[in-house]
Amino acid sequence: MERRELEQTIERIEAAIADIRPFLNADGGDITLEEVTADGVVRVRLHGACTSCAMSPMTMKAGVEEAIKRVAPQIKAVEAVNLGAVV
């Protein structure tokens, strides 16, 4: 991705995360964008209750990944990173 395209993509991803954040906050969790790689992988960090929730994988796939890919279809994958490890 070119720099300008990357900046626009990050803006769209941040907006998508802002849209789903209230749902995570309602359950005691949160999410932040950590990185968008040059090869189209988005890395997010889950916080609070989301780090230990058994539903986190479903939230990542059906919620976070879907929301991000809707606004940035060029994204290949969305990964959750916690404490330096990919979850």
PyMOL Python script that loads the backbone (N, CA, C, O; Angstrom):
from pymol import cmd

cmd.read_pdbstr("""\
ATOM      1  N   MET A   1       0.828  -1.181   0.000  1.00  0.00           N
ATOM      2  CA  MET A   1       0.000   0.000   0.000  1.00  0.00           C
ATOM      3  C   MET A   1       0.872   1.244   0.000  1.00  0.00           C
ATOM      4  O   MET A   1       1.890   1.309   0.689  1.00  0.00           O
ATOM      5  N   GLU A   2       0.465   2.208  -0.768  1.00  0.00           N
ATOM      6  CA  GLU A   2       1.160   3.491  -0.755  1.00  0.00           C
ATOM      7  C   GLU A   2       0.823   4.227   0.533  1.00  0.00           C
ATOM      8  O   GLU A   2      -0.165   3.913   1.197  1.00  0.00           O
ATOM      9  N   ARG A   3       1.646   5.202   0.879  1.00  0.00           N
ATOM     10  CA  ARG A   3       1.480   5.906   2.145  1.00  0.00           C
ATOM     11  C   ARG A   3       0.096   6.541   2.276  1.00  0.00           C
ATOM     12  O   ARG A   3      -0.563   6.377   3.303  1.00  0.00           O
ATOM     13  N   ARG A   4      -0.345   7.256   1.258  1.00  0.00           N
ATOM     14  CA  ARG A   4      -1.653   7.932   1.324  1.00  0.00           C
ATOM     15  C   ARG A   4      -2.784   6.907   1.437  1.00  0.00           C
ATOM     16  O   ARG A   4      -3.731   7.102   2.200  1.00  0.00           O
ATOM     17  N   GLU A   5      -2.681   5.828   0.685  1.00  0.00           N
ATOM     18  CA  GLU A   5      -3.691   4.770   0.758  1.00  0.00           C
ATOM     19  C   GLU A   5      -3.711   4.150   2.155  1.00  0.00           C
ATOM     20  O   GLU A   5      -4.777   3.869   2.702  1.00  0.00           O
ATOM     21  N   LEU A   6      -2.531   3.940   2.723  1.00  0.00           N
ATOM     22  CA  LEU A   6      -2.434   3.385   4.067  1.00  0.00           C
ATOM     23  C   LEU A   6      -3.075   4.324   5.079  1.00  0.00           C
ATOM     24  O   LEU A   6      -3.812   3.872   5.955  1.00  0.00           O
ATOM     25  N   GLU A   7      -2.809   5.622   4.973  1.00  0.00           N
ATOM     26  CA  GLU A   7      -3.396   6.604   5.891  1.00  0.00           C
ATOM     27  C   GLU A   7      -4.920   6.601   5.803  1.00  0.00           C
ATOM     28  O   GLU A   7      -5.603   6.653   6.825  1.00  0.00           O
ATOM     29  N   GLN A   8      -5.449   6.540   4.590  1.00  0.00           N
ATOM     30  CA  GLN A   8      -6.899   6.507   4.401  1.00  0.00           C
ATOM     31  C   GLN A   8      -7.492   5.213   4.952  1.00  0.00           C
ATOM     32  O   GLN A   8      -8.564   5.220   5.556  1.00  0.00           O
ATOM     33  N   THR A   9      -6.791   4.118   4.742  1.00  0.00           N
ATOM     34  CA  THR A   9      -7.248   2.830   5.258  1.00  0.00           C
ATOM     35  C   THR A   9      -7.283   2.846   6.779  1.00  0.00           C
ATOM     36  O   THR A   9      -8.244   2.367   7.380  1.00  0.00           O
ATOM     37  N   ILE A  10      -6.256   3.386   7.401  1.00  0.00           N
ATOM     38  CA  ILE A  10      -6.209   3.465   8.867  1.00  0.00           C
ATOM     39  C   ILE A  10      -7.362   4.322   9.388  1.00  0.00           C
ATOM     40  O   ILE A  10      -7.978   3.983  10.398  1.00  0.00           O
ATOM     41  N   GLU A  11      -7.654   5.423   8.710  1.00  0.00           N
ATOM     42  CA  GLU A  11      -8.783   6.276   9.120  1.00  0.00           C
ATOM     43  C   GLU A  11     -10.096   5.507   9.060  1.00  0.00           C
ATOM     44  O   GLU A  11     -10.921   5.610   9.969  1.00  0.00           O
ATOM     45  N   ARG A  12     -10.291   4.740   7.996  1.00  0.00           N
ATOM     46  CA  ARG A  12     -11.527   3.959   7.869  1.00  0.00           C
ATOM     47  C   ARG A  12     -11.597   2.851   8.927  1.00  0.00           C
ATOM     48  O   ARG A  12     -12.665   2.578   9.476  1.00  0.00           O
ATOM     49  N   ILE A  13     -10.461   2.221   9.207  1.00  0.00           N
ATOM     50  CA  ILE A  13     -10.425   1.167  10.227  1.00  0.00           C
ATOM     51  C   ILE A  13     -10.726   1.758  11.604  1.00  0.00           C
ATOM     52  O   ILE A  13     -11.493   1.181  12.374  1.00  0.00           O
ATOM     53  N   GLU A  14     -10.126   2.902  11.911  1.00  0.00           N
ATOM     54  CA  GLU A  14     -10.390   3.556  13.200  1.00  0.00           C
ATOM     55  C   GLU A  14     -11.873   3.896  13.340  1.00  0.00           C
ATOM     56  O   GLU A  14     -12.440   3.762  14.425  1.00  0.00           O
ATOM     57  N   ALA A  15     -12.499   4.330  12.257  1.00  0.00           N
ATOM     58  CA  ALA A  15     -13.932   4.642  12.288  1.00  0.00           C
ATOM     59  C   ALA A  15     -14.760   3.383  12.535  1.00  0.00           C
ATOM     60  O   ALA A  15     -15.728   3.412  13.295  1.00  0.00           O
ATOM     61  N   ALA A  16     -14.378   2.278  11.894  1.00  0.00           N
ATOM     62  CA  ALA A  16     -15.091   1.011  12.096  1.00  0.00           C
ATOM     63  C   ALA A  16     -14.948   0.540  13.538  1.00  0.00           C
ATOM     64  O   ALA A  16     -15.909   0.055  14.134  1.00  0.00           O
ATOM     65  N   ILE A  17     -13.759   0.682  14.093  1.00  0.00           N
ATOM     66  CA  ILE A  17     -13.531   0.295  15.490  1.00  0.00           C
ATOM     67  C   ILE A  17     -14.357   1.183  16.422  1.00  0.00           C
ATOM     68  O   ILE A  17     -14.923   0.702  17.403  1.00  0.00           O
ATOM     69  N   ALA A  18     -14.422   2.470  16.114  1.00  0.00           N
ATOM     70  CA  ALA A  18     -15.227   3.387  16.933  1.00  0.00           C
ATOM     71  C   ALA A  18     -16.702   2.984  16.922  1.00  0.00           C
ATOM     72  O   ALA A  18     -17.402   3.151  17.920  1.00  0.00           O
ATOM     73  N   ASP A  19     -17.168   2.456  15.794  1.00  0.00           N
ATOM     74  CA  ASP A  19     -18.567   2.024  15.684  1.00  0.00           C
ATOM     75  C   ASP A  19     -18.877   0.805  16.547  1.00  0.00           C
ATOM     76  O   ASP A  19     -19.981   0.686  17.078  1.00  0.00           O
ATOM     77  N   ILE A  20     -17.911  -0.099  16.688  1.00  0.00           N
ATOM     78  CA  ILE A  20     -18.165  -1.309  17.482  1.00  0.00           C
ATOM     79  C   ILE A  20     -17.735  -1.162  18.936  1.00  0.00           C
ATOM     80  O   ILE A  20     -18.115  -1.976  19.778  1.00  0.00           O
ATOM     81  N   ARG A  21     -16.952  -0.142  19.239  1.00  0.00           N
ATOM     82  CA  ARG A  21     -16.442   0.051  20.602  1.00  0.00           C
ATOM     83  C   ARG A  21     -17.550   0.091  21.659  1.00  0.00           C
ATOM     84  O   ARG A  21     -17.385  -0.530  22.709  1.00  0.00           O
ATOM     85  N   PRO A  22     -18.672   0.790  21.437  1.00  0.00           N
ATOM     86  CA  PRO A  22     -19.714   0.824  22.481  1.00  0.00           C
ATOM     87  C   PRO A  22     -20.227  -0.566  22.872  1.00  0.00           C
ATOM     88  O   PRO A  22     -20.576  -0.794  24.030  1.00  0.00           O
ATOM     89  N   PHE A  23     -20.272  -1.474  21.929  1.00  0.00           N
ATOM     90  CA  PHE A  23     -20.728  -2.834  22.232  1.00  0.00           C
ATOM     91  C   PHE A  23     -19.723  -3.558  23.127  1.00  0.00           C
ATOM     92  O   PHE A  23     -20.107  -4.287  24.041  1.00  0.00           O
ATOM     93  N   LEU A  24     -18.444  -3.352  22.857  1.00  0.00           N
ATOM     94  CA  LEU A  24     -17.401  -3.957  23.691  1.00  0.00           C
ATOM     95  C   LEU A  24     -17.380  -3.300  25.065  1.00  0.00           C
ATOM     96  O   LEU A  24     -17.248  -3.984  26.080  1.00  0.00           O
ATOM     97  N   ASN A  25     -17.510  -1.961  25.103  1.00  0.00           N
ATOM     98  CA  ASN A  25     -17.529  -1.234  26.376  1.00  0.00           C
ATOM     99  C   ASN A  25     -18.684  -1.697  27.258  1.00  0.00           C
ATOM    100  O   ASN A  25     -18.541  -1.775  28.478  1.00  0.00           O
ATOM    101  N   ALA A  26     -19.818  -2.003  26.651  1.00  0.00           N
ATOM    102  CA  ALA A  26     -20.997  -2.438  27.409  1.00  0.00           C
ATOM    103  C   ALA A  26     -20.740  -3.729  28.172  1.00  0.00           C
ATOM    104  O   ALA A  26     -21.373  -3.989  29.196  1.00  0.00           O
ATOM    105  N   ASP A  27     -19.811  -4.537  27.675  1.00  0.00           N
ATOM    106  CA  ASP A  27     -19.469  -5.798  28.333  1.00  0.00           C
ATOM    107  C   ASP A  27     -18.173  -5.690  29.135  1.00  0.00           C
ATOM    108  O   ASP A  27     -17.628  -6.703  29.573  1.00  0.00           O
ATOM    109  N   GLY A  28     -17.680  -4.464  29.327  1.00  0.00           N
ATOM    110  CA  GLY A  28     -16.470  -4.268  30.129  1.00  0.00           C
ATOM    111  C   GLY A  28     -15.177  -4.418  29.359  1.00  0.00           C
ATOM    112  O   GLY A  28     -14.119  -4.595  29.963  1.00  0.00           O
ATOM    113  N   GLY A  29     -15.238  -4.351  28.043  1.00  0.00           N
ATOM    114  CA  GLY A  29     -14.036  -4.503  27.224  1.00  0.00           C
ATOM    115  C   GLY A  29     -13.765  -3.277  26.380  1.00  0.00           C
ATOM    116  O   GLY A  29     -14.485  -2.281  26.451  1.00  0.00           O
ATOM    117  N   ASP A  30     -12.727  -3.363  25.588  1.00  0.00           N
ATOM    118  CA  ASP A  30     -12.366  -2.294  24.665  1.00  0.00           C
ATOM    119  C   ASP A  30     -11.425  -2.880  23.616  1.00  0.00           C
ATOM    120  O   ASP A  30     -10.993  -4.028  23.714  1.00  0.00           O
ATOM    121  N   ILE A  31     -11.121  -2.065  22.614  1.00  0.00           N
ATOM    122  CA  ILE A  31     -10.261  -2.497  21.517  1.00  0.00           C
ATOM    123  C   ILE A  31      -9.479  -1.293  21.003  1.00  0.00           C
ATOM    124  O   ILE A  31     -10.001  -0.180  20.944  1.00  0.00           O
ATOM    125  N   THR A  32      -8.232  -1.529  20.636  1.00  0.00           N
ATOM    126  CA  THR A  32      -7.422  -0.484  20.013  1.00  0.00           C
ATOM    127  C   THR A  32      -6.707  -1.060  18.793  1.00  0.00           C
ATOM    128  O   THR A  32      -6.348  -2.236  18.750  1.00  0.00           O
ATOM    129  N   LEU A  33      -6.518  -0.201  17.819  1.00  0.00           N
ATOM    130  CA  LEU A  33      -5.760  -0.572  16.628  1.00  0.00           C
ATOM    131  C   LEU A  33      -4.282  -0.504  16.963  1.00  0.00           C
ATOM    132  O   LEU A  33      -3.799   0.526  17.432  1.00  0.00           O
ATOM    133  N   GLU A  34      -3.568  -1.577  16.731  1.00  0.00           N
ATOM    134  CA  GLU A  34      -2.133  -1.623  17.003  1.00  0.00           C
ATOM    135  C   GLU A  34      -1.303  -1.400  15.744  1.00  0.00           C
ATOM    136  O   GLU A  34      -0.293  -0.698  15.777  1.00  0.00           O
ATOM    137  N   GLU A  35      -1.739  -2.008  14.620  1.00  0.00           N
ATOM    138  CA  GLU A  35      -0.894  -1.974  13.425  1.00  0.00           C
ATOM    139  C   GLU A  35      -1.678  -2.388  12.197  1.00  0.00           C
ATOM    140  O   GLU A  35      -2.584  -3.219  12.261  1.00  0.00           O
ATOM    141  N   VAL A  36      -1.309  -1.790  11.083  1.00  0.00           N
ATOM    142  CA  VAL A  36      -1.762  -2.262   9.776  1.00  0.00           C
ATOM    143  C   VAL A  36      -0.489  -2.545   9.000  1.00  0.00           C
ATOM    144  O   VAL A  36       0.286  -1.629   8.721  1.00  0.00           O
ATOM    145  N   THR A  37      -0.267  -3.802   8.648  1.00  0.00           N
ATOM    146  CA  THR A  37       0.973  -4.174   7.968  1.00  0.00           C
ATOM    147  C   THR A  37       0.891  -3.847   6.478  1.00  0.00           C
ATOM    148  O   THR A  37      -0.191  -3.646   5.927  1.00  0.00           O
ATOM    149  N   ALA A  38       2.033  -3.800   5.857  1.00  0.00           N
ATOM    150  CA  ALA A  38       2.115  -3.507   4.419  1.00  0.00           C
ATOM    151  C   ALA A  38       1.420  -4.578   3.584  1.00  0.00           C
ATOM    152  O   ALA A  38       0.970  -4.306   2.471  1.00  0.00           O
ATOM    153  N   ASP A  39       1.334  -5.791   4.118  1.00  0.00           N
ATOM    154  CA  ASP A  39       0.692  -6.871   3.360  1.00  0.00           C
ATOM    155  C   ASP A  39      -0.788  -7.052   3.720  1.00  0.00           C
ATOM    156  O   ASP A  39      -1.382  -8.080   3.395  1.00  0.00           O
ATOM    157  N   GLY A  40      -1.388  -6.051   4.395  1.00  0.00           N
ATOM    158  CA  GLY A  40      -2.828  -6.053   4.605  1.00  0.00           C
ATOM    159  C   GLY A  40      -3.345  -6.814   5.795  1.00  0.00           C
ATOM    160  O   GLY A  40      -4.466  -7.320   5.764  1.00  0.00           O
ATOM    161  N   VAL A  41      -2.549  -6.908   6.854  1.00  0.00           N
ATOM    162  CA  VAL A  41      -2.998  -7.544   8.084  1.00  0.00           C
ATOM    163  C   VAL A  41      -3.211  -6.456   9.135  1.00  0.00           C
ATOM    164  O   VAL A  41      -2.342  -5.614   9.364  1.00  0.00           O
ATOM    165  N   VAL A  42      -4.369  -6.490   9.761  1.00  0.00           N
ATOM    166  CA  VAL A  42      -4.689  -5.540  10.828  1.00  0.00           C
ATOM    167  C   VAL A  42      -4.494  -6.253  12.150  1.00  0.00           C
ATOM    168  O   VAL A  42      -4.980  -7.367  12.346  1.00  0.00           O
ATOM    169  N   ARG A  43      -3.782  -5.605  13.055  1.00  0.00           N
ATOM    170  CA  ARG A  43      -3.588  -6.158  14.394  1.00  0.00           C
ATOM    171  C   ARG A  43      -4.261  -5.222  15.393  1.00  0.00           C
ATOM    172  O   ARG A  43      -3.991  -4.022  15.427  1.00  0.00           O
ATOM    173  N   VAL A  44      -5.138  -5.798  16.198  1.00  0.00           N
ATOM    174  CA  VAL A  44      -5.849  -5.038  17.221  1.00  0.00           C
ATOM    175  C   VAL A  44      -5.553  -5.642  18.588  1.00  0.00           C
ATOM    176  O   VAL A  44      -5.219  -6.820  18.706  1.00  0.00           O
ATOM    177  N   ARG A  45      -5.683  -4.816  19.607  1.00  0.00           N
ATOM    178  CA  ARG A  45      -5.486  -5.292  20.975  1.00  0.00           C
ATOM    179  C   ARG A  45      -6.820  -5.200  21.709  1.00  0.00           C
ATOM    180  O   ARG A  45      -7.464  -4.151  21.726  1.00  0.00           O
ATOM    181  N   LEU A  46      -7.219  -6.309  22.310  1.00  0.00           N
ATOM    182  CA  LEU A  46      -8.420  -6.345  23.126  1.00  0.00           C
ATOM    183  C   LEU A  46      -8.041  -6.006  24.566  1.00  0.00           C
ATOM    184  O   LEU A  46      -6.969  -6.377  25.043  1.00  0.00           O
ATOM    185  N   HIS A  47      -8.936  -5.297  25.247  1.00  0.00           N
ATOM    186  CA  HIS A  47      -8.672  -4.853  26.618  1.00  0.00           C
ATOM    187  C   HIS A  47      -9.808  -5.270  27.537  1.00  0.00           C
ATOM    188  O   HIS A  47     -10.896  -5.627  27.086  1.00  0.00           O
ATOM    189  N   GLY A  48      -9.534  -5.217  28.832  1.00  0.00           N
ATOM    190  CA  GLY A  48     -10.568  -5.468  29.833  1.00  0.00           C
ATOM    191  C   GLY A  48     -11.133  -6.866  29.745  1.00  0.00           C
ATOM    192  O   GLY A  48     -10.403  -7.844  29.581  1.00  0.00           O
ATOM    193  N   ALA A  49     -12.459  -6.946  29.858  1.00  0.00           N
ATOM    194  CA  ALA A  49     -13.137  -8.240  29.868  1.00  0.00           C
ATOM    195  C   ALA A  49     -12.915  -9.022  28.578  1.00  0.00           C
ATOM    196  O   ALA A  49     -13.021 -10.249  28.575  1.00  0.00           O
ATOM    197  N   CYS A  50     -12.611  -8.329  27.483  1.00  0.00           N
ATOM    198  CA  CYS A  50     -12.422  -9.009  26.191  1.00  0.00           C
ATOM    199  C   CYS A  50     -11.197  -9.922  26.178  1.00  0.00           C
ATOM    200  O   CYS A  50     -11.136 -10.862  25.385  1.00  0.00           O
ATOM    201  N   THR A  51     -10.232  -9.657  27.040  1.00  0.00           N
ATOM    202  CA  THR A  51      -9.005 -10.458  27.014  1.00  0.00           C
ATOM    203  C   THR A  51      -9.218 -11.876  27.518  1.00  0.00           C
ATOM    204  O   THR A  51      -8.490 -12.791  27.135  1.00  0.00           O
ATOM    205  N   SER A  52     -10.226 -12.059  28.385  1.00  0.00           N
ATOM    206  CA  SER A  52     -10.440 -13.393  28.942  1.00  0.00           C
ATOM    207  C   SER A  52     -11.795 -13.988  28.577  1.00  0.00           C
ATOM    208  O   SER A  52     -12.159 -15.056  29.070  1.00  0.00           O
ATOM    209  N   CYS A  53     -12.530 -13.311  27.730  1.00  0.00           N
ATOM    210  CA  CYS A  53     -13.872 -13.764  27.371  1.00  0.00           C
ATOM    211  C   CYS A  53     -13.816 -14.947  26.407  1.00  0.00           C
ATOM    212  O   CYS A  53     -13.063 -14.931  25.434  1.00  0.00           O
ATOM    213  N   ALA A  54     -14.607 -15.955  26.684  1.00  0.00           N
ATOM    214  CA  ALA A  54     -14.665 -17.131  25.812  1.00  0.00           C
ATOM    215  C   ALA A  54     -15.255 -16.796  24.439  1.00  0.00           C
ATOM    216  O   ALA A  54     -15.050 -17.538  23.479  1.00  0.00           O
ATOM    217  N   MET A  55     -15.976 -15.698  24.345  1.00  0.00           N
ATOM    218  CA  MET A  55     -16.601 -15.299  23.078  1.00  0.00           C
ATOM    219  C   MET A  55     -15.678 -14.424  22.223  1.00  0.00           C
ATOM    220  O   MET A  55     -16.062 -14.030  21.121  1.00  0.00           O
ATOM    221  N   SER A  56     -14.484 -14.116  22.700  1.00  0.00           N
ATOM    222  CA  SER A  56     -13.571 -13.245  21.959  1.00  0.00           C
ATOM    223  C   SER A  56     -13.299 -13.710  20.528  1.00  0.00           C
ATOM    224  O   SER A  56     -13.302 -12.879  19.620  1.00  0.00           O
ATOM    225  N   PRO A  57     -13.064 -15.008  20.290  1.00  0.00           N
ATOM    226  CA  PRO A  57     -12.841 -15.434  18.903  1.00  0.00           C
ATOM    227  C   PRO A  57     -14.038 -15.132  17.994  1.00  0.00           C
ATOM    228  O   PRO A  57     -13.861 -14.736  16.842  1.00  0.00           O
ATOM    229  N   MET A  58     -15.245 -15.319  18.512  1.00  0.00           N
ATOM    230  CA  MET A  58     -16.438 -15.034  17.727  1.00  0.00           C
ATOM    231  C   MET A  58     -16.581 -13.522  17.508  1.00  0.00           C
ATOM    232  O   MET A  58     -16.942 -13.076  16.419  1.00  0.00           O
ATOM    233  N   THR A  59     -16.297 -12.748  18.549  1.00  0.00           N
ATOM    234  CA  THR A  59     -16.347 -11.294  18.432  1.00  0.00           C
ATOM    235  C   THR A  59     -15.356 -10.824  17.376  1.00  0.00           C
ATOM    236  O   THR A  59     -15.669  -9.944  16.574  1.00  0.00           O
ATOM    237  N   MET A  60     -14.166 -11.406  17.375  1.00  0.00           N
ATOM    238  CA  MET A  60     -13.144 -11.024  16.397  1.00  0.00           C
ATOM    239  C   MET A  60     -13.607 -11.329  14.979  1.00  0.00           C
ATOM    240  O   MET A  60     -13.478 -10.485  14.093  1.00  0.00           O
ATOM    241  N   LYS A  61     -14.136 -12.508  14.757  1.00  0.00           N
ATOM    242  CA  LYS A  61     -14.508 -12.941  13.407  1.00  0.00           C
ATOM    243  C   LYS A  61     -15.792 -12.263  12.927  1.00  0.00           C
ATOM    244  O   LYS A  61     -15.815 -11.651  11.859  1.00  0.00           O
ATOM    245  N   ALA A  62     -16.845 -12.373  13.712  1.00  0.00           N
ATOM    246  CA  ALA A  62     -18.155 -11.899  13.274  1.00  0.00           C
ATOM    247  C   ALA A  62     -18.361 -10.407  13.501  1.00  0.00           C
ATOM    248  O   ALA A  62     -19.218  -9.798  12.859  1.00  0.00           O
ATOM    249  N   GLY A  63     -17.593  -9.814  14.398  1.00  0.00           N
ATOM    250  CA  GLY A  63     -17.772  -8.404  14.692  1.00  0.00           C
ATOM    251  C   GLY A  63     -16.667  -7.534  14.140  1.00  0.00           C
ATOM    252  O   GLY A  63     -16.878  -6.743  13.221  1.00  0.00           O
ATOM    253  N   VAL A  64     -15.492  -7.690  14.708  1.00  0.00           N
ATOM    254  CA  VAL A  64     -14.371  -6.819  14.382  1.00  0.00           C
ATOM    255  C   VAL A  64     -13.904  -7.008  12.938  1.00  0.00           C
ATOM    256  O   VAL A  64     -13.807  -6.039  12.185  1.00  0.00           O
ATOM    257  N   GLU A  65     -13.618  -8.238  12.555  1.00  0.00           N
ATOM    258  CA  GLU A  65     -13.108  -8.492  11.198  1.00  0.00           C
ATOM    259  C   GLU A  65     -14.138  -8.079  10.146  1.00  0.00           C
ATOM    260  O   GLU A  65     -13.782  -7.465   9.140  1.00  0.00           O
ATOM    261  N   GLU A  66     -15.388  -8.407  10.367  1.00  0.00           N
ATOM    262  CA  GLU A  66     -16.430  -8.042   9.406  1.00  0.00           C
ATOM    263  C   GLU A  66     -16.545  -6.525   9.266  1.00  0.00           C
ATOM    264  O   GLU A  66     -16.657  -6.012   8.152  1.00  0.00           O
ATOM    265  N   ALA A  67     -16.518  -5.807  10.388  1.00  0.00           N
ATOM    266  CA  ALA A  67     -16.625  -4.344  10.353  1.00  0.00           C
ATOM    267  C   ALA A  67     -15.445  -3.720   9.622  1.00  0.00           C
ATOM    268  O   ALA A  67     -15.618  -2.785   8.841  1.00  0.00           O
ATOM    269  N   ILE A  68     -14.255  -4.232   9.871  1.00  0.00           N
ATOM    270  CA  ILE A  68     -13.054  -3.682   9.235  1.00  0.00           C
ATOM    271  C   ILE A  68     -13.038  -3.996   7.739  1.00  0.00           C
ATOM    272  O   ILE A  68     -12.756  -3.117   6.924  1.00  0.00           O
ATOM    273  N   LYS A  69     -13.337  -5.229   7.378  1.00  0.00           N
ATOM    274  CA  LYS A  69     -13.314  -5.598   5.956  1.00  0.00           C
ATOM    275  C   LYS A  69     -14.415  -4.902   5.159  1.00  0.00           C
ATOM    276  O   LYS A  69     -14.289  -4.723   3.948  1.00  0.00           O
ATOM    277  N   ARG A  70     -15.493  -4.510   5.839  1.00  0.00           N
ATOM    278  CA  ARG A  70     -16.564  -3.783   5.161  1.00  0.00           C
ATOM    279  C   ARG A  70     -16.068  -2.404   4.692  1.00  0.00           C
ATOM    280  O   ARG A  70     -16.423  -1.948   3.605  1.00  0.00           O
ATOM    281  N   VAL A  71     -15.245  -1.748   5.523  1.00  0.00           N
ATOM    282  CA  VAL A  71     -14.752  -0.413   5.164  1.00  0.00           C
ATOM    283  C   VAL A  71     -13.407  -0.452   4.447  1.00  0.00           C
ATOM    284  O   VAL A  71     -13.009   0.526   3.816  1.00  0.00           O
ATOM    285  N   ALA A  72     -12.711  -1.578   4.544  1.00  0.00           N
ATOM    286  CA  ALA A  72     -11.394  -1.718   3.921  1.00  0.00           C
ATOM    287  C   ALA A  72     -11.268  -3.124   3.336  1.00  0.00           C
ATOM    288  O   ALA A  72     -10.595  -3.975   3.916  1.00  0.00           O
ATOM    289  N   PRO A  73     -11.911  -3.376   2.187  1.00  0.00           N
ATOM    290  CA  PRO A  73     -11.928  -4.729   1.620  1.00  0.00           C
ATOM    291  C   PRO A  73     -10.553  -5.269   1.221  1.00  0.00           C
ATOM    292  O   PRO A  73     -10.400  -6.473   1.013  1.00  0.00           O
ATOM    293  N   GLN A  74      -9.560  -4.398   1.113  1.00  0.00           N
ATOM    294  CA  GLN A  74      -8.215  -4.860   0.765  1.00  0.00           C
ATOM    295  C   GLN A  74      -7.507  -5.537   1.934  1.00  0.00           C
ATOM    296  O   GLN A  74      -6.442  -6.128   1.750  1.00  0.00           O
ATOM    297  N   ILE A  75      -8.080  -5.461   3.129  1.00  0.00           N
ATOM    298  CA  ILE A  75      -7.487  -6.117   4.300  1.00  0.00           C
ATOM    299  C   ILE A  75      -7.666  -7.625   4.170  1.00  0.00           C
ATOM    300  O   ILE A  75      -8.762  -8.115   3.896  1.00  0.00           O
ATOM    301  N   LYS A  76      -6.570  -8.349   4.371  1.00  0.00           N
ATOM    302  CA  LYS A  76      -6.576  -9.804   4.208  1.00  0.00           C
ATOM    303  C   LYS A  76      -6.949 -10.537   5.492  1.00  0.00           C
ATOM    304  O   LYS A  76      -7.593 -11.585   5.447  1.00  0.00           O
ATOM    305  N   ALA A  77      -6.542  -9.981   6.643  1.00  0.00           N
ATOM    306  CA  ALA A  77      -6.804 -10.654   7.919  1.00  0.00           C
ATOM    307  C   ALA A  77      -6.821  -9.645   9.057  1.00  0.00           C
ATOM    308  O   ALA A  77      -6.229  -8.569   8.971  1.00  0.00           O
ATOM    309  N   VAL A  78      -7.513 -10.020  10.120  1.00  0.00           N
ATOM    310  CA  VAL A  78      -7.539  -9.232  11.342  1.00  0.00           C
ATOM    311  C   VAL A  78      -7.132 -10.163  12.472  1.00  0.00           C
ATOM    312  O   VAL A  78      -7.715 -11.232  12.653  1.00  0.00           O
ATOM    313  N   GLU A  79      -6.124  -9.746  13.232  1.00  0.00           N
ATOM    314  CA  GLU A  79      -5.599 -10.567  14.329  1.00  0.00           C
ATOM    315  C   GLU A  79      -5.681  -9.798  15.629  1.00  0.00           C
ATOM    316  O   GLU A  79      -5.492  -8.582  15.653  1.00  0.00           O
ATOM    317  N   ALA A  80      -5.960 -10.500  16.702  1.00  0.00           N
ATOM    318  CA  ALA A  80      -5.913  -9.915  18.040  1.00  0.00           C
ATOM    319  C   ALA A  80      -4.561 -10.229  18.643  1.00  0.00           C
ATOM    320  O   ALA A  80      -4.109 -11.374  18.613  1.00  0.00           O
ATOM    321  N   VAL A  81      -3.924  -9.222  19.186  1.00  0.00           N
ATOM    322  CA  VAL A  81      -2.655  -9.418  19.881  1.00  0.00           C
ATOM    323  C   VAL A  81      -2.841  -9.018  21.336  1.00  0.00           C
ATOM    324  O   VAL A  81      -3.392  -7.955  21.621  1.00  0.00           O
ATOM    325  N   ASN A  82      -2.395  -9.846  22.245  1.00  0.00           N
ATOM    326  CA  ASN A  82      -2.454  -9.554  23.670  1.00  0.00           C
ATOM    327  C   ASN A  82      -1.163  -9.992  24.303  1.00  0.00           C
ATOM    328  O   ASN A  82      -0.712 -11.122  24.115  1.00  0.00           O
ATOM    329  N   LEU A  83      -0.571  -9.094  25.054  1.00  0.00           N
ATOM    330  CA  LEU A  83       0.675  -9.377  25.756  1.00  0.00           C
ATOM    331  C   LEU A  83       1.750  -9.925  24.832  1.00  0.00           C
ATOM    332  O   LEU A  83       2.523 -10.803  25.215  1.00  0.00           O
ATOM    333  N   GLY A  84       1.792  -9.399  23.613  1.00  0.00           N
ATOM    334  CA  GLY A  84       2.816  -9.789  22.671  1.00  0.00           C
ATOM    335  C   GLY A  84       2.557 -11.067  21.915  1.00  0.00           C
ATOM    336  O   GLY A  84       3.347 -11.439  21.048  1.00  0.00           O
ATOM    337  N   ALA A  85       1.471 -11.748  22.220  1.00  0.00           N
ATOM    338  CA  ALA A  85       1.167 -13.010  21.540  1.00  0.00           C
ATOM    339  C   ALA A  85      -0.064 -12.842  20.661  1.00  0.00           C
ATOM    340  O   ALA A  85      -1.001 -12.130  21.023  1.00  0.00           O
ATOM    341  N   VAL A  86      -0.058 -13.483  19.532  1.00  0.00           N
ATOM    342  CA  VAL A  86      -1.228 -13.474  18.661  1.00  0.00           C
ATOM    343  C   VAL A  86      -2.210 -14.484  19.210  1.00  0.00           C
ATOM    344  O   VAL A  86      -1.850 -15.626  19.494  1.00  0.00           O
ATOM    345  N   VAL A  87      -3.450 -14.058  19.357  1.00  0.00           N
ATOM    346  CA  VAL A  87      -4.484 -14.924  19.936  1.00  0.00           C
ATOM    347  C   VAL A  87      -5.350 -15.489  18.839  1.00  0.00           C
ATOM    348  O   VAL A  87      -6.282 -16.245  19.116  1.00  0.00           O
TER     349      VAL A  87
END
""", "prot")
cmd.dss("prot")
cmd.show_as("cartoon", "prot")
cmd.util.cbc("prot")
cmd.orient("prot")
